[in-house]
């Protein structure tokens, strides 16, 4: 998944401000307690970050 597609999904699902905040401030257990931004910076595929966030915030699987 491209980073631009990931950002679009984040903004569509969570809103621009909340999506950006979740990405930079929320620690994701499935990613070793890292934030989404830190995980992506470390080389984790944005798709993996998207799925982990969706799981933590109970986003219906149909939107993953």
C-alpha positions in Angstrom: 0.0 0.0 0.0 1.3 3.4 -0.8 1.6 6.0 1.9 -0.8 8.4 0.1 -3.4 5.7 0.0 -2.8 5.0 3.7 -3.3 8.6 4.6 -6.4 8.8 2.5 -7.9 5.8 4.3 -6.9 7.3 7.7 -8.6 10.6 6.9 -11.7 9.0 5.5 -12.2 6.6 8.4 -11.1 8.8 11.4 -11.2 12.4 10.0 -8.1 14.4 9.2 -7.2 15.8 12.6 -8.0 12.6 14.6 -6.4 10.4 11.9 -3.1 12.4 12.1 -3.2 12.3 15.9 -3.8 8.6 16.0 -0.9 8.0 13.6 1.6 10.1 15.6 0.4 9.6 19.2 -1.4 6.3 19.7 0.8 3.3 20.6 -0.4 0.1 18.8 0.0 -3.1 20.7 0.1 -5.2 17.6 3.1 -3.2 16.4 5.2 -3.7 19.5 3.8 -0.6 21.3 5.1 1.8 18.5 3.0 4.5 17.0 1.9 4.1 13.4 4.3 6.8 12.3 7.2 5.1 14.1 6.3 1.8 12.6 6.1 3.1 9.1 9.4 5.0 9.6 11.0 1.7 10.7 9.9 0.0 7.5 6.5 -1.6 8.4 4.2 -1.7 5.4 1.4 1.0 5.8 -1.1 -1.8 5.1 0.0 -3.6 8.3 -0.3 -0.3 10.3 -3.8 0.3 8.8 -5.0 -3.2 9.7 -3.6 -2.9 13.3 -5.3 0.5 13.8 -8.6 -0.9 12.4 -8.4 -3.8 14.8 -7.7 -1.6 17.8 -10.5 0.8 17.0 -13.1 -1.8 15.9 -13.4 -0.7 12.3 -15.6 -3.2 10.5 -13.5 -5.6 8.5 -15.3 -4.6 5.3 -13.4 -1.3 5.5 -9.9 -2.8 6.1 
